[in-house]
């Protein structure tokens, strides 16, 4: 009869094995992924497509402290439009959650173009006003 190891002893042995063979296992995983990247990518996309609600919920909570319900209310309050330019064309990334990188406070939902513009000016109202003044002086 075989003696059965306790689960905790087996787990401890696996932890040691994994630590000793970390580089070898990492190289093996990378080689497998490189050889099967199309399958892995397809599997990942299929998983996301069937679990997008959980992904969205996790991402909103982790990155911005928002629940899906709070996001939906914000979207509804903005009538489904960008808080800056008013478009409903969100861009390739979908709706962007605009927030202060200093305080973390969520300011609104914006399109990709407006989100990029805010990032480029560093959320600086002086630079934004300078851009407005420049456009007023020089036209479109």
NUMIVO-959679 format. One record per residue: residue number from 1; z, x, y of N, C-alpha, C in turn; residue in three letters. Coordinates in pm, 1 decimal. Last residue first. Layout:
// NUMIVO-959679
PT  num  nZ  nX  nY  caZ  caX  caY  cZ  cX  cY  residuo
PT  NUM  Z  X  Y  Z  X  Y  Z  X  Y  ALA
...
This chain:
// NUMIVO-959679
PT  num  nZ  nX  nY  caZ  caX  caY  cZ  cX  cY  residuo
PT  140  -3716.4  -936.4  7801.1  -3730.9  -928.9  7656.2  -3842.1  -838.7  7616.0  UNK
PT  139  -3567.1  -755.2  8080.6  -3638.6  -864.7  8014.2  -3648.3  -843.2  7865.6  UNK
PT  138  -3413.3  -572.7  8213.0  -3543.7  -529.4  8161.9  -3620.4  -636.6  8088.0  UNK
PT  137  -3177.0  -698.1  8292.4  -3251.0  -614.0  8386.6  -3394.0  -590.1  8341.5  UNK
PT  136  -3097.7  -826.6  8056.7  -3120.7  -905.2  8178.2  -3206.2  -826.0  8278.6  UNK
PT  135  -3063.0  -608.6  7883.9  -3166.7  -707.7  7854.5  -3198.5  -794.0  7976.7  UNK
PT  134  -2848.0  -482.4  8018.1  -2973.9  -412.2  7997.0  -3087.4  -511.8  7972.5  UNK
PT  133  -2647.7  -678.9  7990.5  -2694.7  -637.1  8123.9  -2830.6  -567.6  8115.1  UNK
PT  132  -2619.3  -678.3  7710.8  -2659.7  -800.7  7780.9  -2718.1  -764.8  7916.9  UNK
PT  131  -2529.5  -414.0  7673.3  -2653.6  -458.9  7610.6  -2708.4  -583.4  7680.7  UNK
PT  130  -2288.1  -427.2  7811.1  -2391.1  -334.0  7857.9  -2527.1  -371.1  7798.7  UNK
PT  129  -2152.8  -606.2  7646.9  -2186.9  -646.8  7784.0  -2295.1  -556.5  7841.7  UNK
PT  128  -2126.2  -440.9  7420.9  -2197.8  -568.4  7411.0  -2241.4  -616.0  7549.4  UNK
PT  127  -1967.8  -239.7  7526.6  -2103.1  -205.3  7480.8  -2186.6  -333.0  7470.1  UNK
PT  126  -1739.5  -392.0  7574.9  -1805.2  -321.1  7685.4  -1948.8  -285.4  7649.3  UNK
PT  125  -1658.3  -483.9  7320.4  -1710.1  -579.9  7419.1  -1781.3  -512.9  7536.5  UNK
PT  124  -1724.1  -336.5  7017.6  -1680.0  -302.8  7153.8  -1741.1  -399.6  7255.1  UNK
PT  123  -1784.0  -322.4  6749.5  -1703.3  -436.5  6796.7  -1651.8  -414.5  6938.7  UNK
PT  122  -1973.5  -119.3  6721.7  -1833.8  -90.8  6694.6  -1739.3  -198.4  6744.7  UNK
PT  121  -2234.1  -168.4  6734.3  -2167.7  -147.3  6863.9  -2018.6  -121.7  6846.5  UNK
PT  120  -2287.7  -198.4  6462.2  -2352.6  -91.0  6537.3  -2285.7  -64.4  6672.0  UNK
PT  119  -2143.1  -428.8  6394.8  -2106.5  -299.8  6336.7  -2164.1  -183.9  6415.4  UNK
PT  118  -2286.9  -620.1  6536.3  -2144.1  -598.1  6565.0  -2098.1  -462.9  6512.7  UNK
PT  117  -2535.6  -595.6  6404.0  -2524.0  -563.9  6547.3  -2378.7  -536.6  6584.9  UNK
PT  116  -2465.0  -687.0  6148.6  -2511.9  -550.3  6165.5  -2497.9  -506.4  6311.3  UNK
PT  115  -2404.2  -951.3  6210.0  -2301.5  -866.1  6151.0  -2337.5  -719.0  6168.2  UNK
PT  114  -2651.5  -1041.5  6298.3  -2539.0  -1036.9  6392.4  -2427.7  -947.6  6340.6  UNK
PT  113  -2799.1  -1015.7  6056.0  -2841.8  -946.8  6178.4  -2725.6  -932.4  6277.0  UNK
PT  112  -2657.0  -1182.4  5874.2  -2666.6  -1038.9  5850.5  -2704.3  -961.8  5977.0  UNK
PT  111  -2451.9  -1426.0  6049.4  -2569.0  -1385.2  5971.3  -2571.5  -1232.3  5959.9  UNK
PT  110  -2099.2  -1506.3  6013.7  -2217.8  -1464.6  6089.3  -2331.3  -1427.2  5994.2  UNK
PT  109  -1800.8  -1672.3  6064.4  -1906.9  -1644.4  5968.3  -2034.7  -1617.3  6045.2  UNK
PT  108  -1503.3  -1527.5  6217.5  -1602.9  -1631.4  6192.9  -1703.2  -1587.3  6088.6  UNK
PT  107  -1282.9  -1359.2  6217.8  -1325.9  -1420.7  6344.1  -1424.1  -1534.3  6322.3  UNK
PT  106  -991.4  -1258.4  6052.0  -1125.4  -1316.1  6035.6  -1161.3  -1390.0  6164.0  UNK
PT  105  -812.3  -960.6  6108.1  -826.1  -1103.4  6137.3  -971.8  -1147.7  6124.3  UNK
PT  104  -775.3  -693.1  6087.9  -809.3  -762.8  5964.4  -831.2  -912.4  5985.0  UNK
PT  103  -732.3  -528.2  6304.5  -626.0  -623.6  6269.1  -649.1  -691.2  6135.1  UNK
PT  102  -961.1  -355.7  6280.9  -830.4  -306.1  6326.3  -719.0  -398.7  6277.8  UNK
PT  101  -1181.1  -488.2  6214.0  -1144.7  -378.7  6124.8  -1009.4  -320.4  6163.7  UNK
PT  100  -1204.7  -833.4  6226.4  -1165.5  -713.6  6300.0  -1124.9  -606.6  6198.6  UNK
PT  99  -1488.1  -990.8  6070.9  -1344.6  -968.2  6086.6  -1320.6  -841.4  6166.7  UNK
PT  98  -1715.3  -1219.7  5936.0  -1686.2  -1125.6  6044.6  -1535.4  -1115.6  6061.3  UNK
PT  97  -1869.4  -1250.9  5642.5  -1741.9  -1285.8  5702.7  -1711.9  -1179.8  5808.5  UNK
PT  96  -2200.4  -1360.7  5605.8  -2110.0  -1247.0  5625.7  -1982.2  -1297.2  5691.3  UNK
PT  95  -2398.6  -1532.0  5371.0  -2304.9  -1543.7  5482.5  -2214.8  -1420.4  5486.6  UNK
PT  94  -2655.7  -1318.0  5232.8  -2588.1  -1446.1  5248.9  -2493.9  -1442.0  5368.6  UNK
PT  93  -2802.9  -1093.1  5224.0  -2666.9  -1085.2  5169.8  -2592.3  -1217.8  5175.9  UNK
PT  92  -3045.3  -1151.5  5351.1  -3045.8  -1122.0  5207.5  -2906.9  -1117.3  5144.3  UNK
PT  91  -2984.6  -1426.4  5583.2  -3028.6  -1292.3  5544.9  -3007.3  -1268.4  5396.1  UNK
PT  90  -2935.4  -1681.2  5681.8  -2824.1  -1587.4  5667.4  -2866.3  -1445.8  5634.5  UNK
PT  89  -3041.1  -1903.7  5887.7  -3106.9  -1801.0  5806.0  -3006.9  -1685.9  5792.1  UNK
PT  88  -2942.4  -2059.6  6072.2  -2899.4  -2094.2  5936.8  -2967.1  -2001.1  5835.4  UNK
PT  87  -2818.2  -1940.4  6391.3  -2919.4  -1955.1  6287.2  -2857.3  -2006.2  6157.4  UNK
PT  86  -2637.7  -1887.0  6594.9  -2664.4  -2026.3  6558.8  -2768.8  -2046.4  6451.0  UNK
PT  85  -2541.3  -1643.2  6678.5  -2676.8  -1681.4  6721.4  -2714.8  -1824.4  6683.5  UNK
PT  84  -2255.0  -1661.1  6603.6  -2306.8  -1590.4  6720.7  -2440.9  -1646.5  6765.3  UNK
PT  83  -2197.3  -1800.9  6374.7  -2107.7  -1819.3  6488.6  -2160.2  -1752.6  6615.7  UNK
PT  82  -2460.0  -1958.9  6201.7  -2400.6  -1832.2  6244.2  -2318.2  -1856.3  6370.1  UNK
PT  81  -2385.8  -2281.7  6052.5  -2465.3  -2192.3  6138.3  -2387.7  -2064.9  6170.0  UNK
PT  80  -2252.7  -2493.0  5935.3  -2344.3  -2415.4  5852.6  -2430.2  -2318.2  5930.5  UNK
PT  79  -2078.5  -2583.0  6130.4  -2195.8  -2664.8  6096.9  -2299.4  -2586.8  6017.3  UNK
PT  78  -1841.6  -2459.3  6147.8  -1952.6  -2395.4  6218.5  -2083.7  -2469.0  6193.5  UNK
PT  77  -1693.1  -2615.2  5977.2  -1660.3  -2618.8  6120.6  -1769.3  -2554.6  6205.8  UNK
PT  76  -1806.1  -2528.0  5732.7  -1826.7  -2666.1  5778.8  -1799.8  -2677.8  5928.8  UNK
PT  75  -1705.4  -2268.5  5723.0  -1849.7  -2290.6  5718.1  -1883.4  -2429.3  5773.1  UNK
PT  74  -1430.4  -2324.6  5716.6  -1486.8  -2246.1  5826.9  -1637.3  -2268.7  5837.1  UNK
PT  73  -1419.5  -2461.2  5471.7  -1380.5  -2530.1  5595.3  -1438.6  -2457.6  5716.1  UNK
PT  72  -1496.2  -2254.2  5297.3  -1578.4  -2375.2  5306.9  -1546.8  -2454.2  5433.8  UNK
PT  71  -1280.3  -2076.6  5336.6  -1417.0  -2035.2  5367.5  -1505.7  -2157.3  5388.8  UNK
PT  70  -1071.5  -2234.4  5236.5  -1069.2  -2191.8  5377.7  -1208.5  -2148.1  5423.8  UNK
PT  69  -1160.8  -2252.8  4968.8  -1145.4  -2374.3  5049.8  -1144.9  -2339.0  5198.5  UNK
PT  68  -1145.0  -1991.2  4885.4  -1277.2  -2053.9  4889.8  -1271.1  -2179.1  4976.6  UNK
PT  67  -917.4  -1813.9  5102.5  -946.9  -1887.5  4979.7  -1087.1  -1946.2  4994.5  UNK
PT  66  -892.0  -1486.0  5242.5  -938.9  -1625.0  5250.1  -951.1  -1686.4  5112.5  UNK
PT  65  -847.4  -1216.8  5271.1  -730.5  -1303.6  5261.6  -765.3  -1451.4  5270.6  UNK
PT  64  -1063.7  -1045.2  5259.5  -1035.8  -1112.3  5387.2  -911.4  -1201.3  5385.5  UNK
PT  63  -1080.7  -916.4  5008.7  -1133.4  -851.8  5128.6  -1085.3  -913.1  5259.2  UNK
PT  62  -949.1  -1086.5  4820.9  -920.4  -942.9  4827.5  -961.3  -882.4  4961.5  UNK
PT  61  -1062.7  -1341.3  4871.3  -917.2  -1321.8  4877.3  -884.1  -1173.4  4896.6  UNK
PT  60  -1337.3  -1293.5  4835.1  -1286.6  -1349.3  4961.5  -1137.7  -1322.6  4978.4  UNK
PT  59  -1337.4  -1196.6  4566.6  -1384.4  -1113.8  4677.2  -1330.9  -1162.8  4812.2  UNK
PT  58  -1245.4  -1419.1  4421.4  -1174.1  -1291.8  4415.4  -1208.4  -1205.1  4536.2  UNK
PT  57  -1445.6  -1610.5  4482.3  -1305.0  -1636.8  4510.5  -1225.7  -1507.0  4518.1  UNK
PT  56  -1675.1  -1485.3  4382.9  -1665.6  -1518.7  4525.3  -1519.5  -1537.2  4564.6  UNK
PT  55  -1609.3  -1473.3  4110.8  -1638.0  -1351.6  4186.5  -1620.4  -1375.4  4335.2  UNK
PT  54  -1586.6  -1744.2  4045.2  -1470.1  -1657.0  4029.9  -1488.2  -1529.7  4111.5  UNK
PT  53  -1852.9  -1820.4  4100.0  -1741.0  -1883.0  4170.7  -1616.4  -1795.7  4163.5  UNK
PT  52  -2012.9  -1672.5  3923.7  -2019.1  -1645.1  4067.5  -1902.8  -1706.0  4143.6  UNK
PT  51  -2054.6  -1656.8  3649.9  -1916.6  -1645.7  3698.9  -1910.6  -1626.3  3850.7  UNK
PT  50  -2320.0  -1658.3  3587.7  -2237.3  -1761.1  3524.8  -2092.6  -1759.7  3574.0  UNK
PT  49  -2411.6  -1445.5  3739.5  -2471.9  -1577.4  3759.1  -2385.7  -1687.5  3699.0  UNK
PT  48  -2264.7  -1232.4  3631.2  -2238.3  -1276.5  3768.4  -2292.9  -1417.0  3791.8  UNK
PT  47  -2386.8  -1218.9  3376.5  -2243.5  -1246.2  3388.3  -2211.7  -1299.8  3527.9  UNK
PT  46  -2647.9  -1154.5  3449.3  -2622.3  -1279.4  3376.7  -2474.9  -1318.4  3388.2  UNK
PT  45  -2605.1  -903.0  3565.2  -2659.0  -1013.7  3646.2  -2631.2  -1148.8  3580.8  UNK
PT  44  -2514.3  -761.8  3339.0  -2429.4  -774.7  3457.1  -2475.0  -891.1  3545.4  UNK
PT  43  -2738.3  -773.5  3175.8  -2612.9  -832.8  3130.4  -2518.9  -858.0  3248.2  UNK
PT  42  -2918.9  -628.1  3333.4  -2948.5  -766.8  3299.2  -2820.8  -840.0  3257.3  UNK
PT  41  -2791.7  -379.7  3333.2  -2816.4  -448.2  3459.7  -2840.7  -597.3  3435.8  UNK
PT  40  -2799.7  -319.8  3061.1  -2671.0  -330.0  3129.4  -2685.2  -408.4  3260.3  UNK
PT  39  -3077.7  -306.4  3018.9  -2998.2  -405.9  2946.7  -2864.3  -429.2  3017.7  UNK
PT  38  -3134.2  -89.1  3187.5  -3198.7  -218.4  3210.8  -3120.9  -331.4  3141.8  UNK
PT  37  -2983.3  122.8  3078.5  -2949.4  69.3  3210.4  -3012.3  -66.0  3238.4  UNK
PT  36  -2962.8  272.0  2842.7  -2969.8  126.3  2833.1  -2946.9  58.0  2968.2  UNK
PT  35  -2940.9  538.8  2903.1  -3040.8  499.0  2803.9  -3063.3  348.4  2801.5  UNK
PT  34  -2727.0  533.9  3084.5  -2857.6  584.4  3128.3  -2968.6  538.8  3033.3  UNK
PT  33  -2523.3  441.5  2916.9  -2565.6  360.8  3031.4  -2704.6  403.4  3078.3  UNK
PT  32  -2503.4  655.1  2734.7  -2538.0  520.8  2687.2  -2592.5  436.2  2802.7  UNK
PT  31  -2426.8  859.2  2910.5  -2551.9  871.5  2834.3  -2598.1  734.6  2784.6  UNK
PT  30  -2179.6  758.9  2998.9  -2288.6  781.3  3094.6  -2423.1  791.3  3024.5  UNK
PT  29  -2035.2  758.8  2755.7  -2059.5  632.9  2826.9  -2177.5  648.0  2923.1  UNK
PT  28  -2031.3  1033.7  2700.4  -2093.0  940.8  2604.7  -2127.2  809.1  2673.3  UNK
PT  27  -1888.9  1129.6  2918.9  -2027.0  1175.1  2898.1  -2101.0  1080.0  2804.9  UNK
PT  26  -1643.1  1002.0  2868.0  -1715.5  975.6  2992.2  -1862.4  1013.7  2976.9  UNK
PT  25  -1566.0  1117.6  2627.7  -1591.8  973.7  2632.3  -1672.2  936.4  2756.3  UNK
PT  24  -1535.4  1385.1  2714.7  -1628.8  1352.4  2607.0  -1666.9  1204.0  2609.9  UNK
PT  23  -1329.0  1355.5  2904.8  -1461.4  1408.1  2943.8  -1568.2  1370.0  2841.7  UNK
PT  22  -1114.2  1249.7  2740.4  -1166.8  1180.2  2858.7  -1308.2  1224.9  2895.1  UNK
PT  21  -964.3  1328.5  2519.6  -1109.4  1317.2  2504.7  -1177.7  1248.5  2623.7  UNK
PT  20  -699.4  1320.3  2603.7  -754.0  1445.8  2550.2  -906.8  1443.4  2550.0  UNK
PT  19  -674.5  1050.7  2677.0  -650.3  1155.7  2775.7  -713.4  1287.6  2731.6  UNK
PT  18  -724.7  920.6  2434.4  -814.0  898.3  2548.5  -797.4  1005.7  2655.0  UNK
PT  17  -504.7  1011.8  2283.3  -641.2  1040.5  2240.4  -737.3  1029.3  2359.1  UNK
PT  16  -293.2  894.0  2430.3  -302.6  1040.2  2418.5  -444.7  1080.3  2381.2  UNK
PT  15  -355.8  624.9  2389.4  -344.4  677.2  2525.9  -358.9  829.6  2525.5  UNK
PT  14  -338.9  604.6  2113.1  -468.1  584.7  2178.8  -467.5  641.3  2319.9  UNK
PT  13  -62.8  641.3  2080.0  -156.9  737.6  2022.3  -294.4  727.1  2087.2  UNK
PT  12  30.8  411.7  2208.2  68.3  543.4  2260.0  -26.9  651.0  2208.0  UNK
PT  11  -74.7  215.6  2039.4  -116.4  219.3  2179.5  -86.1  355.6  2241.1  UNK
PT  10  70.0  272.0  1806.8  -75.3  284.8  1804.8  -130.1  295.3  1948.8  UNK
PT  9  325.1  208.2  1895.3  296.8  344.1  1851.0  146.8  370.1  1852.8  UNK
PT  8  294.4  -64.7  1950.9  330.3  27.0  2060.3  301.0  171.8  2022.1  UNK
PT  7  235.8  -171.7  1698.5  136.9  -179.8  1807.1  168.1  -81.2  1918.4  UNK
PT  6  320.8  36.3  1418.7  355.0  -64.3  1519.5  251.8  -60.1  1631.3  UNK
PT  5  116.1  75.5  1131.5  180.6  130.1  1250.5  214.8  17.1  1346.4  UNK
PT  4  169.7  9.4  795.8  109.0  -37.2  919.7  187.7  16.8  1038.4  UNK
PT  3  81.3  182.9  508.5  186.5  148.8  604.2  119.7  110.9  735.3  UNK
PT  2  -80.2  49.2  222.8  -84.4  122.2  349.0  33.1  83.1  436.7  UNK
PT  1  0.0  82.1  -119.1  0.0  0.0  0.0  0.0  86.7  125.6  UNK
